[in-house]
């Protein structure tokens, strides 16, 4: 599997490019900004982007979807519960991310246990609402891409509209912490981790939130 991480924009968001070594088909997860830089990396890797996927609908994760879809012709997917977020007023983020564009209408909606086939790679959808009601993670091979659900040593905030801390903790424990312990965790911000590390050291998972 080809995996490239790009840290984009002033909010320091992780955009992931995942490709098949056999077919050179690729998916982009959470293209938050800097579309020209993402396209340049795709060209350097000689990849053909089939899908653009969002873990959730917050502005710092969706800002380059429109440009990349136009450039690649890829199909765009997000959970239906976050679809309305794509149409919200994101003028606040344009002040810090001038290249932000509102995403187009999704080509499809993802849901729990969907399998998206990418050459010899399967992308499994894991619903983990709590940061937003349409929050999902993508489980690929021995890696899980968690967006703002789970971070190294932390979890996503839940004080914004659609957030629910108890729901978030429950879904992390029942749907992510049950993955193999050597699964690598690739979050929407910050450094990577593993399921084993988060089980042992993440204070939100060891003590709960009340």
C-alpha positions as CSV (number, residue, x, y, z in Angstrom):
1,X,0.0,0.0,0.0
2,X,1.2,3.5,-0.8
3,X,0.6,6.0,1.9
4,X,1.5,9.7,1.9
5,X,0.6,12.2,4.6
6,X,0.4,15.9,3.8
7,X,0.0,18.4,6.6
8,X,-2.0,21.3,5.0
9,X,-3.3,24.7,5.9
10,X,-2.9,26.9,8.9
11,X,-5.1,24.6,11.0
12,X,-2.4,21.9,10.5
13,X,-4.8,19.2,9.2
14,X,-3.6,15.8,8.0
15,X,-4.6,14.9,4.4
16,X,-3.9,11.3,3.4
17,X,-3.3,9.8,0.0
18,X,-3.6,6.0,-0.1
19,X,-2.9,4.0,-3.2
20,X,-2.6,0.5,-4.5
21,X,0.9,-0.6,-5.6
22,X,-0.7,-3.0,-8.1
23,X,-3.2,-0.8,-9.9
24,X,-2.0,2.7,-8.8
25,X,-5.6,3.6,-8.0
26,X,-5.9,5.9,-5.0
27,X,-8.2,7.6,-2.5
28,X,-7.7,10.9,-0.8
29,X,-9.0,11.2,2.8
30,X,-9.8,14.6,4.2
31,X,-8.3,17.0,1.7
32,X,-8.5,20.1,3.9
33,X,-6.6,22.6,1.7
34,X,-3.6,23.3,-0.6
35,X,-5.1,21.4,-3.6
36,X,-2.2,22.3,-5.9
37,X,0.2,20.7,-3.5
38,X,-2.0,17.5,-3.2
39,X,-2.2,17.3,-7.0
40,X,1.5,17.6,-7.3
41,X,2.0,14.7,-4.9
42,X,-0.5,12.6,-6.8
43,X,1.4,13.2,-10.0
44,X,4.7,12.4,-8.4
45,X,3.3,9.1,-7.2
46,X,1.7,8.4,-10.6
47,X,-1.6,7.7,-9.0
48,X,-5.1,7.7,-10.5
49,X,-7.5,9.0,-7.8
50,X,-10.8,7.1,-7.8
51,X,-12.3,8.4,-4.6
52,X,-12.3,11.4,-2.3
53,X,-13.6,10.6,1.2
54,X,-14.3,12.7,4.3
55,X,-14.3,11.5,7.8
56,X,-16.6,14.4,8.7
57,X,-17.9,17.7,7.4
58,X,-15.9,20.4,9.3
59,X,-14.4,23.1,7.2
60,X,-10.7,22.3,7.8
61,X,-11.2,18.8,6.3
62,X,-13.2,19.7,3.2
63,X,-11.6,22.8,1.8
64,X,-9.8,21.1,-1.2
65,X,-12.5,18.6,-2.2
66,X,-14.0,20.7,-5.0
67,X,-10.6,21.5,-6.6
68,X,-9.4,17.9,-6.4
69,X,-12.7,16.5,-7.7
70,X,-12.5,18.8,-10.7
71,X,-8.8,17.9,-11.3
72,X,-9.1,14.1,-10.9
73,X,-12.7,13.3,-11.8
74,X,-12.9,11.2,-8.6
75,X,-16.1,10.3,-6.8
76,X,-16.8,12.0,-3.5
77,X,-18.2,10.4,-0.4
78,X,-19.2,11.5,3.1
79,X,-21.7,10.2,5.7
80,X,-25.2,11.5,5.0
81,X,-25.6,12.9,8.5
82,X,-22.8,15.4,7.8
83,X,-24.0,16.3,4.2
84,X,-25.8,19.5,5.3
85,X,-22.5,20.8,6.8
86,X,-21.1,21.1,3.3
87,X,-23.5,23.9,2.7
88,X,-22.9,25.9,5.9
89,X,-21.5,29.4,6.0
90,X,-17.7,28.8,6.2
91,X,-16.8,32.4,5.8
92,X,-14.8,32.2,9.1
93,X,-12.5,29.6,7.6
94,X,-12.0,31.6,4.4
95,X,-10.3,34.2,6.5
96,X,-7.5,31.8,7.4
97,X,-7.7,29.5,4.4
98,X,-8.1,31.6,1.3
99,X,-8.1,28.5,-1.0
100,X,-11.2,27.1,0.8
101,X,-14.0,26.0,-1.6
102,X,-17.4,24.6,-0.7
103,X,-17.5,20.9,-1.7
104,X,-19.9,19.8,-4.4
105,X,-22.8,17.5,-3.8
106,X,-21.5,14.0,-2.8
107,X,-21.6,11.3,-5.4
108,X,-22.4,8.8,-2.7
109,X,-22.9,8.4,1.1
110,X,-20.9,6.1,3.2
111,X,-22.3,4.1,6.0
112,X,-21.2,1.6,8.6
113,X,-19.4,-1.5,7.3
114,X,-19.5,-0.3,3.7
115,X,-16.5,-1.7,1.7
116,X,-15.0,0.6,-0.9
117,X,-12.8,-1.3,-3.3
118,X,-9.6,0.3,-4.5
119,X,-7.7,-2.1,-6.6
120,X,-6.4,-4.8,-4.2
121,X,-7.2,-2.5,-1.2
122,X,-10.5,-2.6,0.7
123,X,-11.6,0.5,2.6
124,X,-14.0,-0.3,5.4
125,X,-16.3,2.4,6.8
126,X,-16.6,2.5,10.6
127,X,-19.3,4.9,11.9
128,X,-18.0,6.8,15.0
129,X,-20.4,9.7,15.6
130,X,-19.8,12.0,18.6
131,X,-17.4,14.6,17.2
132,X,-20.1,15.1,14.5
133,X,-23.2,13.0,13.9
134,X,-21.8,11.9,10.6
135,X,-18.3,11.1,11.8
136,X,-16.7,8.0,10.4
137,X,-13.3,6.3,10.3
138,X,-11.7,4.4,7.4
139,X,-10.1,1.0,8.1
140,X,-7.5,0.1,5.5
141,X,-5.2,-2.9,5.8
142,X,-3.5,-2.5,9.2
143,X,-4.4,1.2,9.5
144,X,-7.3,3.3,10.6
145,X,-7.8,6.9,9.6
146,X,-9.7,8.5,12.4
147,X,-10.3,12.1,11.4
148,X,-11.2,14.1,14.5
149,X,-12.6,11.1,16.3
150,X,-9.4,9.9,17.9
151,X,-6.0,11.5,18.3
152,X,-2.7,10.5,19.9
153,X,-3.5,10.9,23.6
154,X,-6.8,12.6,23.0
155,X,-10.2,12.6,21.3
156,X,-12.2,15.0,19.2
157,X,-14.0,17.9,20.7
158,X,-17.7,17.5,21.3
159,X,-18.8,21.0,22.3
160,X,-19.9,22.1,18.8
161,X,-23.3,21.4,17.2
162,X,-23.8,17.7,16.7
163,X,-21.2,16.8,19.3
164,X,-21.9,14.2,22.0
165,X,-19.0,13.2,24.3
166,X,-20.5,10.1,25.8
167,X,-21.5,8.9,22.3
168,X,-18.0,9.6,21.0
169,X,-16.3,7.7,23.9
170,X,-18.7,4.7,23.5
171,X,-18.0,4.5,19.7
172,X,-14.2,4.7,20.2
173,X,-14.3,2.0,22.8
174,X,-16.6,-0.4,21.0
175,X,-15.6,0.2,17.4
176,X,-12.0,1.3,17.4
177,X,-10.5,-0.2,20.5
178,X,-11.7,-3.6,19.3
179,X,-9.4,-3.4,16.3
180,X,-6.2,-5.4,16.4
181,X,-3.8,-3.7,18.9
182,X,-1.1,-3.2,16.3
183,X,-3.4,-1.2,14.1
184,X,-1.8,2.2,13.2
185,X,-4.0,5.2,14.0
186,X,-3.7,8.1,11.5
187,X,-5.7,11.1,12.9
188,X,-6.9,14.3,11.4
189,X,-4.4,16.4,13.3
190,X,-1.1,15.5,15.0
191,X,1.0,12.5,15.1
192,X,0.1,8.9,14.4
193,X,-0.4,6.3,17.1
194,X,-1.5,2.7,17.6
195,X,-4.6,1.1,19.1
196,X,-2.4,-0.4,21.8
197,X,-0.9,2.9,22.8
198,X,-4.3,4.6,23.0
199,X,-5.7,1.7,25.1
200,X,-2.9,2.1,27.6
201,X,-2.3,5.9,27.7
202,X,-5.3,7.9,26.4
203,X,-6.7,9.6,29.5
204,X,-10.2,9.9,27.9
205,X,-10.4,6.1,27.4
206,X,-8.9,5.1,30.7
207,X,-10.9,7.5,32.9
208,X,-14.0,8.4,30.8
209,X,-15.6,11.8,30.6
210,X,-18.4,11.4,33.2
